Amino acid sequence: MPTTRLPSAGFSITIRIAVPADASSIGRLTTSVGEAGAIVTALDVVDSDPTHVLVDLTCDTADSGHADQVVDALTALDGVDVRKVSDRTFLLHLGGKIEVSPKVALRTRDELSRAYTPGVARVCQAIAENPADARRLTIKRNTVAVVSDGSAVLGLGNLGPAASLPVMEGKAALFKRFGGVDAWPVVLDTQDTDEIVAIVKAIAPAYGGINLEDIAAPRCFEIEARLRDALDIPVFHDDQHGTAICVLAALTNALRVVGKQLADVRVVVSGAGAAGTAIMKLLLRQGVGDIIAYDRQGALHRGQTGLNPAWQWLAEHTNRDGYSGDLPGALDGADVFIGVSAPNLLSGEDIAKMAKDSIVFALANPDPEVDPREARKHAAVVATGRSDQPNQINNVLAFPGVFRGMLDAHAEEFTEEMAIAAARAIADVVGEEKINPTVIVPSVFDSRVAPAVAAAVRAAAQNPAV
């Protein structure tokens, strides 16, 4: 039976199969994969003889269980011999995804004497006399620490530091690929707020910026605030601010598509954790009409008890009419839905109750809050966090350029003005003449994005009042 979930390259497999050398064998393979709900992305002939053909069939599946179903369906075909199944994601991660590469050749004794001892001592003394020279004479000028305690890894929960490392490696690779920033994973075997703050303060001299990642709310708010007060380099929690920047950029263009103004719309946000809180604060700063925040406590509203400080702030600054019902009810007549929570919370019928020309950002990964295929039947603009759907809202649009701009400006802090400038830059890369319901953000591979964001952030750092 085909899956109802969306296949993804994240669950791509390559299956080595021997089939009889007849005209119909290859067709039977691809038909079987399609009937199982997977998507064939490649089929390569590896070897052949007069009686058999050996092929590598690559396909996207929805999850590990679905991959097993596809393999079982192929194995059941007459004359088919499944030799090997390779998970392409695990193969990509073998040995890690990043490495250190020296910028100097060290080919001769002369070069060694200048790069290391005795010549390096002169540089050490220069920095001791003028600590600001560390930015000029060391990796500090272009290096970011990607710090996590593994307490909120993607949407998977508290997996710990070792299990968070593949994400932090990936983040470092994205920093380099899109922003030219050297980043390094720093995963901490503690989830104590005081210890995390102390450790990051202690390692900060080597870095030009700190990127906090996958630290659970509400601790992440305190950790970020305390580090910002203590350090003279930017501290940026990407789960908060990177997401908020990208959502504001996408919403700017989505509102242009439907002809609505931010000040006139009602927004429902599912998920009041790190990402949701930052999104709502940035939208409030920009003058949004009204917001209803929804989380495990229900719709946050004035008069609720037992709320943590972050939720208490949201309760006091959102939900003008004091709505206290369920999530589908909150959508009745709403203009915008933003989901940064959990999969499959809503149906197409729930989206149908929204206002005319509604906007849906269902960003839970890998499975959104509502099936985007169902949402598109009723909403004017639909976006997800998935790379295989139109309008992917992905933090890589923001953080490489944000840090590039902050590092270039020698910024000592990340500001809300930088966030707004970055969001405008991302939105403007698309161009008002090119936006439409399926193009509200640029591609993550658009080479114009990171330089535009960096320039906007650099300007905001150098002219904070602008």
C-alpha positions in Angstrom: 0.0 0.0 0.0 1.5 3.4 -0.9 2.4 5.7 1.9 0.4 8.9 2.5 3.6 10.7 3.7 5.8 12.7 1.4 8.9 11.0 0.1 12.1 12.9 0.8 15.8 12.9 -0.2 16.5 12.5 3.6 15.2 8.9 3.3 16.9 8.1 -0.1 18.1 4.6 -0.6 20.0 2.9 -3.4 19.1 -0.7 -4.1 21.4 -3.0 -6.0 19.3 -5.5 -7.9 19.9 -8.3 -10.4 17.1 -8.8 -12.9 16.6 -11.0 -16.0 17.9 -9.4 -19.2 14.5 -9.0 -20.9 12.7 -5.9 -22.1 10.2 -5.7 -19.3 12.4 -6.2 -16.2 13.5 -2.5 -15.6 10.0 -1.3 -16.2 8.7 -3.7 -13.5 11.1 -2.3 -11.0 10.2 1.3 -11.5 6.5 0.5 -11.6 6.8 -1.4 -8.3 8.6 1.5 -6.6 5.9 3.9 -7.8 3.1 1.7 -6.6 4.8 1.6 -3.2 4.6 5.4 -3.0 8.3 6.1 -3.5 9.9 8.3 -6.2 12.6 6.9 -8.5 15.4 9.5 -8.8 18.1 7.4 -10.7 18.6 4.0 -12.3 22.1 3.0 -13.4 23.2 -0.2 -15.1 26.2 -1.5 -13.1 26.9 -4.7 -15.1 25.3 -7.1 -17.5 25.7 -10.5 -19.2 23.6 -12.4 -21.7 21.1 -13.5 -19.0 21.0 -10.8 -16.3 21.4 -7.1 -15.7 22.8 -5.6 -12.5 21.3 -2.2 -11.7 21.4 0.4 -8.9 18.0 1.9 -8.4 17.8 5.0 -6.2 14.6 6.3 -4.8 13.2 8.7 -2.2 11.0 7.2 0.5 9.0 8.7 3.3 10.8 7.1 6.3 12.8 4.0 7.3 9.6 1.8 7.5 8.6 3.0 4.0 12.0 2.2 2.7 11.6 -1.4 4.0 8.2 -1.6 2.3 9.8 -0.6 -1.0 12.5 -3.2 -0.7 10.0 -5.9 0.2 7.9 -5.0 -2.8 10.9 -5.4 -5.1 12.0 -8.6 -3.4 8.6 -10.1 -4.1 8.9 -9.7 -7.9 9.6 -12.8 -9.9 13.1 -13.2 -11.0 14.4 -10.2 -9.0 17.4 -10.6 -6.7 17.9 -7.7 -4.2 21.7 -7.8 -3.5 22.2 -4.8 -1.3 20.4 -1.8 0.2 22.3 1.4 1.0 21.0 4.3 3.0 22.4 7.3 1.2 22.0 9.7 4.2 24.2 7.4 6.4 26.7 7.1 3.6 27.0 10.9 3.4 27.7 11.1 7.1 30.5 8.5 7.3 33.5 10.0 9.0 31.7 13.4 9.5 31.1 16.2 7.1 33.7 18.8 7.9 37.5 19.0 8.3 40.3 21.5 9.2 42.4 22.6 6.3 45.5 24.8 6.8 45.7 28.1 4.9 49.5 28.0 4.8 51.5 25.3 3.0 54.3 24.6 5.6 56.5 23.2 2.9 59.8 24.5 4.2 61.7 25.1 7.4 61.4 28.8 6.7 57.6 28.6 6.5 57.5 26.5 9.7 59.6 29.0 11.5 57.2 31.8 10.7 53.9 29.9 11.1 55.0 28.3 14.4 58.1 28.6 16.6 60.0 30.8 16.9 58.2 33.4 14.7 54.7 32.8 16.2 56.0 34.1 19.6 56.2 37.7 18.2 52.5 37.5 17.1 51.5 36.2 20.6 53.3 39.2 22.2 51.6 41.6 19.9 48.2 40.3 20.8 49.1 40.3 24.5 49.9 44.0 24.2 46.8 44.8 22.1 44.1 42.1 22.5 42.1 43.7 19.6 44.7 42.4 17.2 43.4 38.9 17.8 40.7 39.7 15.2 43.4 40.7 12.7 46.0 38.0 13.3 44.0 34.9 14.2 41.1 32.8 13.1 38.9 34.8 15.4 38.0 37.3 12.6 36.1 34.6 10.7 35.3 31.8 13.1 32.0 30.9 14.8 31.3 28.4 17.6 28.2 26.3 16.9 27.2 25.5 20.5 24.6 22.9 21.6 23.7 20.8 24.6 21.6 18.4 22.5 18.4 19.2 24.5 16.2 20.0 21.5 17.7 18.3 18.4 15.6 19.2 15.4 12.1 18.0 16.2 13.5 14.8 17.9 13.8 16.1 21.4 16.5 15.6 24.1 19.0 13.4 22.3 22.1 14.6 24.1 25.4 16.1 22.8 26.8 13.2 20.8 23.6 12.7 18.9 23.4 16.5 18.2 26.9 16.4 16.5 25.7 15.5 13.0 23.4 18.6 13.0 26.2 20.9 14.3 28.6 19.5 11.7 26.0 20.2 9.0 25.5 23.7 10.4 29.2 24.3 10.1 29.3 23.1 6.5 26.4 25.4 5.7 28.3 28.4 7.2 31.3 27.7 5.0 29.3 26.9 1.8 27.0 29.9 1.9 28.8 32.5 4.0 32.5 31.7 3.7 32.5 31.5 7.6 34.6 29.0 9.4 32.4 27.4 12.0 33.1 24.5 14.4 30.7 22.3 16.5 31.0 22.7 20.2 28.7 20.1 21.8 28.4 20.2 25.6 27.9 17.3 28.0 25.8 19.4 30.3 22.3 20.9 30.3 22.9 23.1 33.3 22.3 26.7 32.4 25.1 28.1 34.6 27.6 25.6 33.3 26.7 26.3 29.7 27.1 30.0 30.2 30.4 29.6 32.0 31.8 27.2 29.3 30.9 29.4 26.4 32.3 32.5 28.2 35.6 30.5 28.7 36.0 29.5 25.1 34.8 32.8 23.6 38.3 34.3 23.0 38.8 32.0 20.1 35.7 33.0 18.2 34.2 36.1 16.5 30.6 34.9 17.2 28.5 32.3 19.0 25.7 30.5 17.3 23.5 28.7 19.8 21.7 25.7 18.4 19.1 23.1 19.5 18.9 24.2 23.1 15.5 23.7 24.6 13.2 26.5 25.6 12.8 28.2 28.0 16.5 27.7 29.1 17.7 28.9 25.7 16.3 32.4 26.4 18.2 32.8 29.6 21.4 31.4 28.2 21.3 33.7 25.2 20.5 36.8 27.4 23.3 36.1 29.9 25.9 35.4 27.1 24.9 38.6 25.3 25.5 40.6 28.5 28.8 38.9 29.2 30.5 38.8 25.8 31.8 41.4 23.4 31.0 39.2 20.3 27.6 38.5 18.8 25.5 35.7 20.3 22.8 34.4 18.0 20.3 31.6 18.7 19.5 30.4 15.2 16.4 28.4 16.2 15.0 31.7 17.4 16.3 34.5 15.2 17.2 32.7 12.0 13.8 31.2 11.9 12.1 34.5 12.7 14.1 36.3 10.0 13.2 33.8 7.3 9.5 33.8 8.3 9.3 37.6 8.3 10.9 37.6 4.8 8.5 35.0 3.5 5.5 36.7 5.1 6.5 40.0 3.6 6.3 38.6 0.1 3.3 36.4 0.8 1.3 39.5 1.9 2.4 41.2 -1.3 0.9 38.3 -3.3 -2.5 38.4 -1.5 -2.5 42.2 -1.3 -2.8 42.4 2.5 -0.9 44.6 5.0 0.8 43.2 8.1 -1.0 45.6 10.3 -4.4 44.3 9.2 -3.9 40.5 9.5 -4.6 38.1 12.3 -1.9 35.4 12.7 -2.1 32.1 14.5 1.2 30.6 15.6 1.3 26.9 16.7 4.4 26.4 18.9 5.5 29.0 21.5 9.0 27.6 21.9 12.2 29.2 20.8 11.3 29.7 17.2 7.6 30.6 17.7 8.5 33.1 20.4 11.1 34.9 18.3 8.7 34.9 15.3 6.0 36.5 17.3 8.3 39.1 18.9 9.6 40.1 15.5 6.1 40.3 14.0 4.9 42.4 17.0 7.9 44.7 16.5 6.8 45.1 12.8 3.2 46.0 13.8 1.2 42.9 13.1 -2.5 43.2 13.6 -3.0 40.4 16.2 -1.5 37.1 17.1 -2.8 34.0 18.8 -0.1 31.9 20.3 -0.9 28.2 20.8 1.1 25.6 22.6 0.7 22.7 25.1 -1.2 25.0 27.5 -3.6 25.9 24.7 -4.1 29.4 23.4 -2.0 31.7 25.5 -4.2 34.5 27.0 -4.3 36.9 29.9 -5.4 35.3 33.1 -3.7 32.0 32.6 -1.7 30.7 35.6 1.4 28.5 35.8 3.0 30.0 32.7 6.8 30.3 32.4 8.2 33.9 31.9 8.4 33.6 28.1 4.8 32.4 27.8 3.6 35.0 30.3 5.1 37.7 28.2 3.3 36.3 25.1 0.0 36.1 27.0 0.3 39.7 27.9 1.2 41.0 24.4 -0.9 38.8 22.1 -4.4 37.5 21.7 -6.2 40.8 21.9 -9.7 39.2 22.3 -8.6 36.5 24.8 -9.4 33.5 22.7 -9.1 30.3 24.8 -10.3 27.5 22.5 -8.6 24.9 20.4 -6.2 25.3 17.5 -8.7 24.7 14.7 -11.0 27.2 16.3 -8.3 29.8 16.4 -7.9 29.5 12.6 -11.6 30.5 12.0 -11.2 33.8 10.0 -7.5 34.0 10.6 -5.3 35.4 7.7 -2.1 33.6 8.5 -1.1 30.3 10.1 2.5 29.7 11.1 3.4 26.3 12.5 6.7 25.6 14.3 5.4 22.7 16.4 4.4 19.2 15.5 3.1 17.2 12.5 -0.5 16.6 11.4 -2.3 18.9 13.8 -4.6 20.3 11.2 -6.7 19.1 8.2 -7.6 20.8 4.9 -11.0 21.5 6.4 -9.4 23.5 9.1 -7.5 25.6 6.6 -10.8 26.1 4.7 -12.2 28.1 7.7 -9.5 30.7 7.4 -10.1 34.1 5.8 -10.1 34.6 2.0 -6.6 34.5 0.5 -5.1 32.9 3.5 -1.4 32.1 4.1 -0.2 28.9 5.6 3.4 28.3 6.8 3.5 24.7 8.1 7.1 24.4 9.1 7.3 21.3 11.3 9.9 18.9 9.8 9.9 16.5 8.2 6.1 16.3 8.4 4.3 19.7 8.5 1.4 20.6 10.7 -1.0 20.1 7.8 -0.4 18.2 4.5 0.7 20.9 2.1 -1.3 19.2 -0.7 -4.5 19.7 1.3 -3.6 23.2 2.4 -3.1 24.3 -1.1 -6.7 23.5 -1.9 -7.9 26.3 0.3 -5.0 28.7 1.0 -3.6 31.2 -1.4 0.0 30.7 -0.4 1.5 27.7 1.3 5.1 27.2 2.5 6.9 24.4 4.4 10.4 23.7 5.6 10.8 20.9 3.1 13.1 21.1 0.2 10.8 19.0 -2.0 7.9 21.5 -1.8 7.5 25.0 -3.2 8.4 27.9 -0.9 10.9 26.2 1.4 11.5 28.4 4.4 15.0 27.4 5.5 17.3 29.1 8.0 20.2 28.8 5.6 18.7 31.8 3.9 19.6 33.8 7.0 22.4 32.7 9.3 25.4 32.5 6.9 24.8 36.1 5.7 23.9 37.4 9.1 27.2 36.1 10.6 29.1 37.2 7.5 27.8 40.7 8.0 28.4 40.8 11.7 32.0 39.4 11.4 32.8 41.9 8.6 31.5 44.8 10.7 33.3 43.5 13.9 30.0 43.7 15.5 29.8 43.1 19.3 26.1 42.1 19.4 23.2 40.9 17.3 20.3 43.4 17.2 16.7 43.4 16.2 17.5 46.0 13.6 19.9 43.5 12.0 17.1 40.9 12.0 14.7 43.3 10.2 17.4 44.3 7.7 18.2 40.7 7.0 14.5 39.8 6.4 14.0 42.7 4.0 17.1 41.7 2.1 15.9 38.1 1.7 12.5 39.2 0.6 13.9 41.7 -1.9 16.2 39.2 -3.5 13.1 37.6 -5.1 11.9 40.9 -6.6 8.4 42.2 -6.4 8.0 41.6 -10.1 8.7 37.9 -9.8 6.9 36.9 -6.6 3.8 34.6 -7.0 2.1 32.0 -4.8 4.8 29.4 -5.4 7.8 31.8 -5.2 7.9 34.0 -2.0 11.5 33.3 -1.0 14.6 32.8 -3.0 16.3 29.4 -3.4 18.8 28.5 -0.7 21.2 28.1 -3.7 20.6 31.6 -5.0 24.1 33.1 -4.9 22.7 36.6 -4.3 21.1 35.8 -0.9 24.1 35.7 1.5 25.9 38.7 0.1 22.6 40.7 0.2 22.0 39.7 3.8 25.6 40.4 4.8 25.5 43.8 3.3 22.2 44.6 5.1 23.4 43.4 8.4 26.7 45.2 8.0 24.9 48.4 7.3 22.6 47.9 10.3 25.7 47.3 12.5 27.4 50.4 11.3 24.3 52.6 11.4 22.1 51.2 14.2 19.7 54.0 14.1 18.8 53.4 10.4 
